[in-house]
Amino acid sequence: MNKCPFHEDSSGVEQKGELAAIQCPHCGDYRISSVALAQLKRCVTPPSGWPSAVARKRVISTRDTQALLTS
Ligand SMILES: [Zn+2]
């Protein structure tokens, strides 16, 4: 099931190419790779760089999440 990893009241659909399109009332709409999504599910709270990563409006990749999780 695809959802924003931080917000239960979000929704998402799986897209081609291991991508998920998430619609979150808190973070906004974004697309993220399914592996990156799985990595973020280990977090209880969003990493500090999360809002700006979403605001860049491109697909969030595992490279992005690794940078977020180690910052
Ligand atoms: Zn969210």
N, CA, C, O and the ligand as a Tripos MOL2 file, in Angstrom:
@<TRIPOS>MOLECULE
protein
  285   283    72     0     0
PROTEIN
NO_CHARGES

@<TRIPOS>ATOM
      1 N           0.8400   -1.1870    0.0000 N.3       1 MET1
      2 CA          0.0000    0.0000    0.0000 C.3       1 MET1
      3 C           0.8890    1.2570    0.0000 C.2       1 MET1
      4 O           1.8250    1.3780    0.7900 O.2       1 MET1
      5 N           0.5720    2.1570   -0.8850 N.am      2 ASN2
      6 CA          1.3720    3.3650   -1.0050 C.3       2 ASN2
      7 C           0.6820    4.5310   -0.3050 C.2       2 ASN2
      8 O          -0.4690    4.8730   -0.5770 O.2       2 ASN2
      9 N           1.4390    5.1150    0.6020 N.am      3 LYS3
     10 CA          0.9760    6.2770    1.3390 C.3       3 LYS3
     11 C           2.1770    7.1280    1.6400 C.2       3 LYS3
     12 O           3.3160    6.6770    1.5140 O.2       3 LYS3
     13 N           1.9300    8.3570    2.0360 N.am      4 CYS4
     14 CA          3.0170    9.1340    2.5900 C.3       4 CYS4
     15 C           3.5190    8.4070    3.8370 C.2       4 CYS4
     16 O           2.7140    8.0360    4.6920 O.2       4 CYS4
     17 N           4.8300    8.1950    3.9590 N.am      5 PRO5
     18 CA          5.3270    7.4200    5.1030 C.3       5 PRO5
     19 C           5.1000    8.1190    6.4430 C.2       5 PRO5
     20 O           5.2350    7.4960    7.4970 O.2       5 PRO5
     21 N           4.7650    9.3750    6.4100 N.am      6 PHE6
     22 CA          4.6440   10.1320    7.6560 C.3       6 PHE6
     23 C           3.2050   10.4680    8.0240 C.2       6 PHE6
     24 O           2.9360   10.8950    9.1470 O.2       6 PHE6
     25 N           2.2870   10.2830    7.0980 N.am      7 HIS7
     26 CA          0.9190   10.7380    7.3300 C.3       7 HIS7
     27 C          -0.0820    9.6800    6.8860 C.2       7 HIS7
     28 O          -0.1570    9.3350    5.7070 O.2       7 HIS7
     29 N          -0.8350    9.1790    7.8290 N.am      8 GLU8
     30 CA         -1.7960    8.1150    7.5820 C.3       8 GLU8
     31 C          -2.9550    8.5710    6.7030 C.2       8 GLU8
     32 O          -3.5720    7.7580    6.0140 O.2       8 GLU8
     33 N          -3.2500    9.8660    6.7240 N.am      9 ASP9
     34 CA         -4.4220   10.3390    5.9820 C.3       9 ASP9
     35 C          -4.0720   10.7130    4.5460 C.2       9 ASP9
     36 O          -4.7760   11.5030    3.9160 O.2       9 ASP9
     37 N          -2.9970   10.1510    4.0350 N.am     10 SER10
     38 CA         -2.6070   10.3830    2.6530 C.3      10 SER10
     39 C          -3.0330    9.1880    1.8070 C.2      10 SER10
     40 O          -3.5010    8.1730    2.3230 O.2      10 SER10
     41 N          -2.8600    9.3330    0.5080 N.am     11 SER11
     42 CA         -3.1500    8.2200   -0.3810 C.3      11 SER11
     43 C          -2.1080    8.1850   -1.4840 C.2      11 SER11
     44 O          -1.3570    9.1410   -1.6840 O.2      11 SER11
     45 N          -2.0750    7.0860   -2.1850 N.am     12 GLY12
     46 CA         -1.0940    6.9940   -3.2570 C.3      12 GLY12
     47 C          -1.4410    5.8790   -4.2070 C.2      12 GLY12
     48 O          -2.1690    4.9480   -3.8630 O.2      12 GLY12
     49 N          -0.9150    5.9840   -5.3990 N.am     13 VAL13
     50 CA         -1.1030    4.9340   -6.3860 C.3      13 VAL13
     51 C           0.2500    4.5240   -6.9320 C.2      13 VAL13
     52 O           1.1690    5.3360   -7.0360 O.2      13 VAL13
     53 N           0.3550    3.2660   -7.2750 N.am     14 GLU14
     54 CA          1.5780    2.7530   -7.8640 C.3      14 GLU14
     55 C           1.5950    3.0870   -9.3500 C.2      14 GLU14
     56 O           0.5790    2.9710  -10.0350 O.2      14 GLU14
     57 N           2.7450    3.5000   -9.8350 N.am     15 GLN15
     58 CA          2.8870    3.8390  -11.2420 C.3      15 GLN15
     59 C           3.9040    2.9130  -11.8800 C.2      15 GLN15
     60 O           4.5610    2.1200  -11.2040 O.2      15 GLN15
     61 N           4.0210    3.0260  -13.1770 N.am     16 LYS16
     62 CA          5.0090    2.2210  -13.8820 C.3      16 LYS16
     63 C           6.4260    2.5660  -13.4190 C.2      16 LYS16
     64 O           6.7020    3.6850  -12.9880 O.2      16 LYS16
     65 N           7.3010    1.5900  -13.5190 N.am     17 GLY17
     66 CA          8.6950    1.8470  -13.2450 C.3      17 GLY17
     67 C           8.9990    1.9900  -11.7660 C.2      17 GLY17
     68 O           9.8670    2.7730  -11.3820 O.2      17 GLY17
     69 N           8.2800    1.2290  -10.9220 N.am     18 GLU18
     70 CA          8.5790    1.2200   -9.4830 C.3      18 GLU18
     71 C           8.4210    2.5870   -8.8560 C.2      18 GLU18
     72 O           9.1640    2.9590   -7.9480 O.2      18 GLU18
     73 N           7.4550    3.3260   -9.3420 N.am     19 LEU19
     74 CA          7.2070    4.6580   -8.7870 C.3      19 LEU19
     75 C           5.8740    4.6700   -8.0760 C.2      19 LEU19
     76 O           4.9550    3.9300   -8.4260 O.2      19 LEU19
     77 N           5.7850    5.5190   -7.0800 N.am     20 ALA20
     78 CA          4.5170    5.7580   -6.4070 C.3      20 ALA20
     79 C           4.2000    7.2400   -6.4850 C.2      20 ALA20
     80 O           5.0660    8.0900   -6.2740 O.2      20 ALA20
     81 N           2.9580    7.5310   -6.7890 N.am     21 ALA21
     82 CA          2.4830    8.9110   -6.7780 C.3      21 ALA21
     83 C           1.6610    9.0960   -5.5110 C.2      21 ALA21
     84 O           0.6080    8.4810   -5.3380 O.2      21 ALA21
     85 N           2.1590    9.9500   -4.6370 N.am     22 ILE22
     86 CA          1.5500   10.1440   -3.3280 C.3      22 ILE22
     87 C           0.7990   11.4670   -3.3070 C.2      22 ILE22
     88 O           1.2750   12.4800   -3.8190 O.2      22 ILE22
     89 N          -0.3690   11.4350   -2.7100 N.am     23 GLN23
     90 CA         -1.0930   12.6690   -2.4450 C.3      23 GLN23
     91 C          -1.2520   12.7950   -0.9470 C.2      23 GLN23
     92 O          -1.9780   12.0320   -0.3100 O.2      23 GLN23
     93 N          -0.5550   13.7790   -0.3970 N.am     24 CYS24
     94 CA         -0.5690   13.9530    1.0510 C.3      24 CYS24
     95 C          -1.0530   15.3650    1.3750 C.2      24 CYS24
     96 O          -0.5260   16.3340    0.8280 O.2      24 CYS24
     97 N          -2.0410   15.4950    2.2490 N.am     25 PRO25
     98 CA         -2.5470   16.8270    2.5960 C.3      25 PRO25
     99 C          -1.5270   17.6610    3.3700 C.2      25 PRO25
    100 O          -1.6860   18.8760    3.4880 O.2      25 PRO25
    101 N          -0.4920   17.0290    3.8920 N.am     26 HIS26
    102 CA          0.5150   17.7530    4.6740 C.3      26 HIS26
    103 C           1.7660   18.0560    3.8510 C.2      26 HIS26
    104 O           2.3220   19.1510    3.9380 O.2      26 HIS26
    105 N           2.2020   17.0900    3.0600 N.am     27 CYS27
    106 CA          3.4330   17.2530    2.2860 C.3      27 CYS27
    107 C           3.1580   17.7510    0.8690 C.2      27 CYS27
    108 O           4.0520   18.3010    0.2240 O.2      27 CYS27
    109 N           1.9510   17.5680    0.3850 N.am     28 GLY28
    110 CA          1.6480   17.8790   -0.9990 C.3      28 GLY28
    111 C           1.7110   16.6320   -1.8560 C.2      28 GLY28
    112 O           1.8080   15.5160   -1.3440 O.2      28 GLY28
    113 N           1.6570   16.8250   -3.1520 N.am     29 ASP29
    114 CA          1.7290   15.7020   -4.0830 C.3      29 ASP29
    115 C           3.1710   15.4900   -4.4990 C.2      29 ASP29
    116 O           3.8820   16.4430   -4.8170 O.2      29 ASP29
    117 N           3.5900   14.2670   -4.4970 N.am     30 TYR30
    118 CA          4.9430   13.9910   -4.9610 C.3      30 TYR30
    119 C           5.0240   12.5850   -5.5200 C.2      30 TYR30
    120 O           4.1590   11.7440   -5.2770 O.2      30 TYR30
    121 N           6.0790   12.3550   -6.2710 N.am     31 ARG31
    122 CA          6.3540   11.0250   -6.7930 C.3      31 ARG31
    123 C           7.6660   10.5380   -6.2010 C.2      31 ARG31
    124 O           8.6100   11.3050   -6.0150 O.2      31 ARG31
    125 N           7.6980    9.2730   -5.9180 N.am     32 ILE32
    126 CA          8.8490    8.7230   -5.2090 C.3      32 ILE32
    127 C           9.0570    7.2850   -5.6720 C.2      32 ILE32
    128 O           8.0940    6.5820   -5.9750 O.2      32 ILE32
    129 N          10.2870    6.8580   -5.7230 N.am     33 SER33
    130 CA         10.5440    5.4620   -6.0830 C.3      33 SER33
    131 C          10.1020    4.5640   -4.9330 C.2      33 SER33
    132 O          10.1580    4.9590   -3.7690 O.2      33 SER33
    133 N           9.6650    3.3580   -5.2680 N.am     34 SER34
    134 CA          9.1180    2.4890   -4.2170 C.3      34 SER34
    135 C          10.1930    2.0820   -3.2250 C.2      34 SER34
    136 O           9.8900    1.8510   -2.0540 O.2      34 SER34
    137 N          11.4370    1.9870   -3.6630 N.am     35 VAL35
    138 CA         12.5220    1.6570   -2.7330 C.3      35 VAL35
    139 C          12.7650    2.8310   -1.7750 C.2      35 VAL35
    140 O          12.9580    2.6370   -0.5750 O.2      35 VAL35
    141 N          12.7530    4.0260   -2.3150 N.am     36 ALA36
    142 CA         12.9270    5.2050   -1.4710 C.3      36 ALA36
    143 C          11.7940    5.3060   -0.4530 C.2      36 ALA36
    144 O          12.0060    5.6730    0.7030 O.2      36 ALA36
    145 N          10.6050    4.9780   -0.9010 N.am     37 LEU37
    146 CA          9.4530    5.0030    0.0010 C.3      37 LEU37
    147 C           9.6410    4.0150    1.1490 C.2      37 LEU37
    148 O           9.3460    4.3310    2.3020 O.2      37 LEU37
    149 N          10.1300    2.8250    0.8290 N.am     38 ALA38
    150 CA         10.3570    1.8190    1.8590 C.3      38 ALA38
    151 C          11.4170    2.2900    2.8640 C.2      38 ALA38
    152 O          11.3140    2.0170    4.0600 O.2      38 ALA38
    153 N          12.4200    2.9900    2.3700 N.am     39 GLN39
    154 CA         13.4590    3.5010    3.2720 C.3      39 GLN39
    155 C          12.8770    4.5210    4.2390 C.2      39 GLN39
    156 O          13.2120    4.5320    5.4240 O.2      39 GLN39
    157 N          12.0130    5.3680    3.7260 N.am     40 LEU40
    158 CA         11.4530    6.4210    4.5780 C.3      40 LEU40
    159 C          10.5010    5.8670    5.6280 C.2      40 LEU40
    160 O          10.2710    6.5010    6.6590 O.2      40 LEU40
    161 N           9.9480    4.6860    5.3680 N.am     41 LYS41
    162 CA          9.0040    4.1130    6.3290 C.3      41 LYS41
    163 C           9.6850    3.7590    7.6420 C.2      41 LYS41
    164 O           9.0140    3.5440    8.6510 O.2      41 LYS41
    165 N          11.0020    3.6960    7.6360 N.am     42 ARG42
    166 CA         11.7190    3.4370    8.8930 C.3      42 ARG42
    167 C          11.7500    4.6730    9.7840 C.2      42 ARG42
    168 O          12.0470    4.5720   10.9750 O.2      42 ARG42
    169 N          11.4510    5.8160    9.2280 N.am     43 CYS43
    170 CA         11.4830    7.0600   10.0010 C.3      43 CYS43
    171 C          10.1400    7.2710   10.6900 C.2      43 CYS43
    172 O           9.0790    6.9940   10.1310 O.2      43 CYS43
    173 N          10.2200    7.7640   11.9080 N.am     44 VAL44
    174 CA          8.9940    8.0940   12.6240 C.3      44 VAL44
    175 C           8.5490    9.5040   12.2500 C.2      44 VAL44
    176 O           7.3580    9.7690   12.0840 O.2      44 VAL44
    177 N           9.5060   10.3850   12.1220 N.am     45 THR45
    178 CA          9.2070   11.7560   11.7490 C.3      45 THR45
    179 C           9.9650   12.0870   10.4670 C.2      45 THR45
    180 O          10.9990   11.4780   10.1940 O.2      45 THR45
    181 N           9.4780   13.0300    9.6840 N.am     46 PRO46
    182 CA         10.1720   13.3650    8.4350 C.3      46 PRO46
    183 C          11.5730   13.8890    8.7100 C.2      46 PRO46
    184 O          11.7670   14.6370    9.6680 O.2      46 PRO46
    185 N          12.5630   13.5130    7.8880 N.am     47 PRO47
    186 CA         13.8940   14.1130    8.0110 C.3      47 PRO47
    187 C          13.8110   15.6140    7.7750 C.2      47 PRO47
    188 O          12.8700   16.0910    7.1400 O.2      47 PRO47
    189 N          14.7770   16.3530    8.2760 N.am     48 SER48
    190 CA         14.6910   17.8170    8.2200 C.3      48 SER48
    191 C          14.6450   18.3290    6.7890 C.2      48 SER48
    192 O          14.0410   19.3700    6.5320 O.2      48 SER48
    193 N          15.2620   17.6320    5.8620 N.am     49 GLY49
    194 CA         15.2730   18.1050    4.4870 C.3      49 GLY49
    195 C          14.0670   17.6740    3.6680 C.2      49 GLY49
    196 O          13.9910   17.9550    2.4720 O.2      49 GLY49
    197 N          13.1270   16.9940    4.3080 N.am     50 TRP50
    198 CA         12.0060   16.4180    3.5730 C.3      50 TRP50
    199 C          11.1370   17.4450    2.8440 C.2      50 TRP50
    200 O          10.8570   17.2630    1.6590 O.2      50 TRP50
    201 N          10.7020   18.5200    3.5120 N.am     51 PRO51
    202 CA          9.8390   19.4820    2.8070 C.3      51 PRO51
    203 C          10.4930   20.0610    1.5540 C.2      51 PRO51
    204 O           9.8220   20.2350    0.5360 O.2      51 PRO51
    205 N          11.7840   20.3580    1.6120 N.am     52 SER52
    206 CA         12.4290   20.9220    0.4280 C.3      52 SER52
    207 C          12.6120   19.8740   -0.6560 C.2      52 SER52
    208 O          12.5760   20.2010   -1.8420 O.2      52 SER52
    209 N          12.8080   18.6150   -0.2680 N.am     53 ALA53
    210 CA         12.9100   17.5510   -1.2670 C.3      53 ALA53
    211 C          11.5970   17.4060   -2.0220 C.2      53 ALA53
    212 O          11.5950   17.2200   -3.2390 O.2      53 ALA53
    213 N          10.4900   17.4910   -1.3110 N.am     54 VAL54
    214 CA          9.1840   17.4120   -1.9680 C.3      54 VAL54
    215 C           8.9490   18.6470   -2.8330 C.2      54 VAL54
    216 O           8.4010   18.5510   -3.9310 O.2      54 VAL54
    217 N           9.3650   19.7980   -2.3330 N.am     55 ALA55
    218 CA          9.0930   21.0500   -3.0310 C.3      55 ALA55
    219 C           9.8480   21.1490   -4.3460 C.2      55 ALA55
    220 O           9.4850   21.9460   -5.2110 O.2      55 ALA55
    221 N          10.8930   20.3490   -4.5070 N.am     56 ARG56
    222 CA         11.6370   20.3900   -5.7670 C.3      56 ARG56
    223 C          10.8370   19.8030   -6.9130 C.2      56 ARG56
    224 O          11.1960   19.9880   -8.0760 O.2      56 ARG56
    225 N           9.7480   19.0920   -6.6010 N.am     57 LYS57
    226 CA          8.7780   18.6890   -7.6170 C.3      57 LYS57
    227 C           9.3330   17.7310   -8.6450 C.2      57 LYS57
    228 O           8.8900   17.7430   -9.7930 O.2      57 LYS57
    229 N          10.2660   16.9200   -8.2790 N.am     58 ARG58
    230 CA         10.6460   15.8690   -9.2050 C.3      58 ARG58
    231 C          10.5380   14.5480   -8.4670 C.2      58 ARG58
    232 O          10.1130   14.5020   -7.3130 O.2      58 ARG58
    233 N          10.9160   13.5010   -9.1250 N.am     59 VAL59
    234 CA         10.7890   12.2010   -8.4960 C.3      59 VAL59
    235 C          11.8450   12.0630   -7.4060 C.2      59 VAL59
    236 O          13.0250   12.3280   -7.6350 O.2      59 VAL59
    237 N          11.4190   11.6550   -6.2430 N.am     60 ILE60
    238 CA         12.3440   11.4530   -5.1350 C.3      60 ILE60
    239 C          12.9420   10.0530   -5.2560 C.2      60 ILE60
    240 O          12.2260    9.0520   -5.2820 O.2      60 ILE60
    241 N          14.2540   10.0080   -5.3280 N.am     61 SER61
    242 CA         14.9530    8.7450   -5.5830 C.3      61 SER61
    243 C          15.6050    8.2250   -4.3090 C.2      61 SER61
    244 O          15.5890    8.8910   -3.2740 O.2      61 SER61
    245 N          16.1730    7.0350   -4.3960 N.am     62 THR62
    246 CA         16.8830    6.4980   -3.2370 C.3      62 THR62
    247 C          18.1000    7.3480   -2.9020 C.2      62 THR62
    248 O          18.5070    7.4330   -1.7430 O.2      62 THR62
    249 N          18.6780    7.9760   -3.9230 N.am     63 ARG63
    250 CA         19.8100    8.8520   -3.6550 C.3      63 ARG63
    251 C          19.3600   10.0300   -2.7790 C.2      63 ARG63
    252 O          20.0670   10.4470   -1.8620 O.2      63 ARG63
    253 N          18.1820   10.5470   -3.0820 N.am     64 ASP64
    254 CA         17.6340   11.6420   -2.2800 C.3      64 ASP64
    255 C          17.3640   11.2000   -0.8450 C.2      64 ASP64
    256 O          17.7090   11.9020    0.1050 O.2      64 ASP64
    257 N          16.7440   10.0290   -0.6980 N.am     65 THR65
    258 CA         16.4000    9.5980    0.6460 C.3      65 THR65
    259 C          17.6530    9.2660    1.4520 C.2      65 THR65
    260 O          17.7020    9.5010    2.6590 O.2      65 THR65
    261 N          18.6650    8.7180    0.7780 N.am     66 GLN66
    262 CA         19.9000    8.4250    1.5170 C.3      66 GLN66
    263 C          20.5460    9.7080    2.0170 C.2      66 GLN66
    264 O          21.0610    9.7690    3.1340 O.2      66 GLN66
    265 N          20.5110   10.7370    1.1650 N.am     67 ALA67
    266 CA         21.0400   12.0340    1.5920 C.3      67 ALA67
    267 C          20.2290   12.5920    2.7570 C.2      67 ALA67
    268 O          20.7830   13.1690    3.6930 O.2      67 ALA67
    269 N          18.9180   12.4140    2.6900 N.am     68 LEU68
    270 CA         18.0420   12.9110    3.7610 C.3      68 LEU68
    271 C          18.3190   12.1790    5.0680 C.2      68 LEU68
    272 O          18.3840   12.7830    6.1390 O.2      68 LEU68
    273 N          18.4800   10.8690    4.9550 N.am     69 LEU69
    274 CA         18.5740   10.0590    6.1630 C.3      69 LEU69
    275 C          19.9380   10.1760    6.8360 C.2      69 LEU69
    276 O          20.0700    9.8610    8.0180 O.2      69 LEU69
    277 N          20.9460   10.6220    6.1030 N.am     70 THR70
    278 CA         22.2630   10.7420    6.7030 C.3      70 THR70
    279 C          22.5840   12.1770    7.0830 C.2      70 THR70
    280 O          23.6150   12.4340    7.7040 O.2      70 THR70
    281 N          21.7180   13.1150    6.7210 N.am     71 SER71
    282 CA         22.0060   14.5130    7.0460 C.3      71 SER71
    283 C          21.6180   14.8220    8.4780 C.2      71 SER71
    284 O          21.7880   15.9530    8.9330 O.2      71 SER71
    285 ZN          3.0160   13.5360    4.2420 Zn       72 ZN72
@<TRIPOS>BOND
     1     1     2 1
     2     2     3 1
     3     3     4 2
     4     3     5 am
     5     5     6 1
     6     6     7 1
     7     7     8 2
     8     7     9 am
     9     9    10 1
    10    10    11 1
    11    11    12 2
    12    11    13 am
    13    13    14 1
    14    14    15 1
    15    15    16 2
    16    15    17 am
    17    17    18 1
    18    18    19 1
    19    19    20 2
    20    19    21 am
    21    21    22 1
    22    22    23 1
    23    23    24 2
    24    23    25 am
    25    25    26 1
    26    26    27 1
    27    27    28 2
    28    27    29 am
    29    29    30 1
    30    30    31 1
    31    31    32 2
    32    31    33 am
    33    33    34 1
    34    34    35 1
    35    35    36 2
    36    35    37 am
    37    37    38 1
    38    38    39 1
    39    39    40 2
    40    39    41 am
    41    41    42 1
    42    42    43 1
    43    43    44 2
    44    43    45 am
    45    45    46 1
    46    46    47 1
    47    47    48 2
    48    47    49 am
    49    49    50 1
    50    50    51 1
    51    51    52 2
    52    51    53 am
    53    53    54 1
    54    54    55 1
    55    55    56 2
    56    55    57 am
    57    57    58 1
    58    58    59 1
    59    59    60 2
    60    59    61 am
    61    61    62 1
    62    62    63 1
    63    63    64 2
    64    63    65 am
    65    65    66 1
    66    66    67 1
    67    67    68 2
    68    67    69 am
    69    69    70 1
    70    70    71 1
    71    71    72 2
    72    71    73 am
    73    73    74 1
    74    74    75 1
    75    75    76 2
    76    75    77 am
    77    77    78 1
    78    78    79 1
    79    79    80 2
    80    79    81 am
    81    81    82 1
    82    82    83 1
    83    83    84 2
    84    83    85 am
    85    85    86 1
    86    86    87 1
    87    87    88 2
    88    87    89 am
    89    89    90 1
    90    90    91 1
    91    91    92 2
    92    91    93 am
    93    93    94 1
    94    94    95 1
    95    95    96 2
    96    95    97 am
    97    97    98 1
    98    98    99 1
    99    99   100 2
   100    99   101 am
   101   101   102 1
   102   102   103 1
   103   103   104 2
   104   103   105 am
   105   105   106 1
   106   106   107 1
   107   107   108 2
   108   107   109 am
   109   109   110 1
   110   110   111 1
   111   111   112 2
   112   111   113 am
   113   113   114 1
   114   114   115 1
   115   115   116 2
   116   115   117 am
   117   117   118 1
   118   118   119 1
   119   119   120 2
   120   119   121 am
   121   121   122 1
   122   122   123 1
   123   123   124 2
   124   123   125 am
   125   125   126 1
   126   126   127 1
   127   127   128 2
   128   127   129 am
   129   129   130 1
   130   130   131 1
   131   131   132 2
   132   131   133 am
   133   133   134 1
   134   134   135 1
   135   135   136 2
   136   135   137 am
   137   137   138 1
   138   138   139 1
   139   139   140 2
   140   139   141 am
   141   141   142 1
   142   142   143 1
   143   143   144 2
   144   143   145 am
   145   145   146 1
   146   146   147 1
   147   147   148 2
   148   147   149 am
   149   149   150 1
   150   150   151 1
   151   151   152 2
   152   151   153 am
   153   153   154 1
   154   154   155 1
   155   155   156 2
   156   155   157 am
   157   157   158 1
   158   158   159 1
   159   159   160 2
   160   159   161 am
   161   161   162 1
   162   162   163 1
   163   163   164 2
   164   163   165 am
   165   165   166 1
   166   166   167 1
   167   167   168 2
   168   167   169 am
   169   169   170 1
   170   170   171 1
   171   171   172 2
   172   171   173 am
   173   173   174 1
   174   174   175 1
   175   175   176 2
   176   175   177 am
   177   177   178 1
   178   178   179 1
   179   179   180 2
   180   179   181 am
   181   181   182 1
   182   182   183 1
   183   183   184 2
   184   183   185 am
   185   185   186 1
   186   186   187 1
   187   187   188 2
   188   187   189 am
   189   189   190 1
   190   190   191 1
   191   191   192 2
   192   191   193 am
   193   193   194 1
   194   194   195 1
   195   195   196 2
   196   195   197 am
   197   197   198 1
   198   198   199 1
   199   199   200 2
   200   199   201 am
   201   201   202 1
   202   202   203 1
   203   203   204 2
   204   203   205 am
   205   205   206 1
   206   206   207 1
   207   207   208 2
   208   207   209 am
   209   209   210 1
   210   210   211 1
   211   211   212 2
   212   211   213 am
   213   213   214 1
   214   214   215 1
   215   215   216 2
   216   215   217 am
   217   217   218 1
   218   218   219 1
   219   219   220 2
   220   219   221 am
   221   221   222 1
   222   222   223 1
   223   223   224 2
   224   223   225 am
   225   225   226 1
   226   226   227 1
   227   227   228 2
   228   227   229 am
   229   229   230 1
   230   230   231 1
   231   231   232 2
   232   231   233 am
   233   233   234 1
   234   234   235 1
   235   235   236 2
   236   235   237 am
   237   237   238 1
   238   238   239 1
   239   239   240 2
   240   239   241 am
   241   241   242 1
   242   242   243 1
   243   243   244 2
   244   243   245 am
   245   245   246 1
   246   246   247 1
   247   247   248 2
   248   247   249 am
   249   249   250 1
   250   250   251 1
   251   251   252 2
   252   251   253 am
   253   253   254 1
   254   254   255 1
   255   255   256 2
   256   255   257 am
   257   257   258 1
   258   258   259 1
   259   259   260 2
   260   259   261 am
   261   261   262 1
   262   262   263 1
   263   263   264 2
   264   263   265 am
   265   265   266 1
   266   266   267 1
   267   267   268 2
   268   267   269 am
   269   269   270 1
   270   270   271 1
   271   271   272 2
   272   271   273 am
   273   273   274 1
   274   274   275 1
   275   275   276 2
   276   275   277 am
   277   277   278 1
   278   278   279 1
   279   279   280 2
   280   279   281 am
   281   281   282 1
   282   282   283 1
   283   283   284 2
@<TRIPOS>SUBSTRUCTURE
     1 MET1         2 RESIDUE 1 A MET
     2 ASN2         6 RESIDUE 1 A ASN
     3 LYS3        10 RESIDUE 1 A LYS
     4 CYS4        14 RESIDUE 1 A CYS
     5 PRO5        18 RESIDUE 1 A PRO
     6 PHE6        22 RESIDUE 1 A PHE
     7 HIS7        26 RESIDUE 1 A HIS
     8 GLU8        30 RESIDUE 1 A GLU
     9 ASP9        34 RESIDUE 1 A ASP
    10 SER10       38 RESIDUE 1 A SER
    11 SER11       42 RESIDUE 1 A SER
    12 GLY12       46 RESIDUE 1 A GLY
    13 VAL13       50 RESIDUE 1 A VAL
    14 GLU14       54 RESIDUE 1 A GLU
    15 GLN15       58 RESIDUE 1 A GLN
    16 LYS16       62 RESIDUE 1 A LYS
    17 GLY17       66 RESIDUE 1 A GLY
    18 GLU18       70 RESIDUE 1 A GLU
    19 LEU19       74 RESIDUE 1 A LEU
    20 ALA20       78 RESIDUE 1 A ALA
    21 ALA21       82 RESIDUE 1 A ALA
    22 ILE22       86 RESIDUE 1 A ILE
    23 GLN23       90 RESIDUE 1 A GLN
    24 CYS24       94 RESIDUE 1 A CYS
    25 PRO25       98 RESIDUE 1 A PRO
    26 HIS26      102 RESIDUE 1 A HIS
    27 CYS27      106 RESIDUE 1 A CYS
    28 GLY28      110 RESIDUE 1 A GLY
    29 ASP29      114 RESIDUE 1 A ASP
    30 TYR30      118 RESIDUE 1 A TYR
    31 ARG31      122 RESIDUE 1 A ARG
    32 ILE32      126 RESIDUE 1 A ILE
    33 SER33      130 RESIDUE 1 A SER
    34 SER34      134 RESIDUE 1 A SER
    35 VAL35      138 RESIDUE 1 A VAL
    36 ALA36      142 RESIDUE 1 A ALA
    37 LEU37      146 RESIDUE 1 A LEU
    38 ALA38      150 RESIDUE 1 A ALA
    39 GLN39      154 RESIDUE 1 A GLN
    40 LEU40      158 RESIDUE 1 A LEU
    41 LYS41      162 RESIDUE 1 A LYS
    42 ARG42      166 RESIDUE 1 A ARG
    43 CYS43      170 RESIDUE 1 A CYS
    44 VAL44      174 RESIDUE 1 A VAL
    45 THR45      178 RESIDUE 1 A THR
    46 PRO46      182 RESIDUE 1 A PRO
    47 PRO47      186 RESIDUE 1 A PRO
    48 SER48      190 RESIDUE 1 A SER
    49 GLY49      194 RESIDUE 1 A GLY
    50 TRP50      198 RESIDUE 1 A TRP
    51 PRO51      202 RESIDUE 1 A PRO
    52 SER52      206 RESIDUE 1 A SER
    53 ALA53      210 RESIDUE 1 A ALA
    54 VAL54      214 RESIDUE 1 A VAL
    55 ALA55      218 RESIDUE 1 A ALA
    56 ARG56      222 RESIDUE 1 A ARG
    57 LYS57      226 RESIDUE 1 A LYS
    58 ARG58      230 RESIDUE 1 A ARG
    59 VAL59      234 RESIDUE 1 A VAL
    60 ILE60      238 RESIDUE 1 A ILE
    61 SER61      242 RESIDUE 1 A SER
    62 THR62      246 RESIDUE 1 A THR
    63 ARG63      250 RESIDUE 1 A ARG
    64 ASP64      254 RESIDUE 1 A ASP
    65 THR65      258 RESIDUE 1 A THR
    66 GLN66      262 RESIDUE 1 A GLN
    67 ALA67      266 RESIDUE 1 A ALA
    68 LEU68      270 RESIDUE 1 A LEU
    69 LEU69      274 RESIDUE 1 A LEU
    70 THR70      278 RESIDUE 1 A THR
    71 SER71      282 RESIDUE 1 A SER
    72 ZN72       285 GROUP 0 **** ****
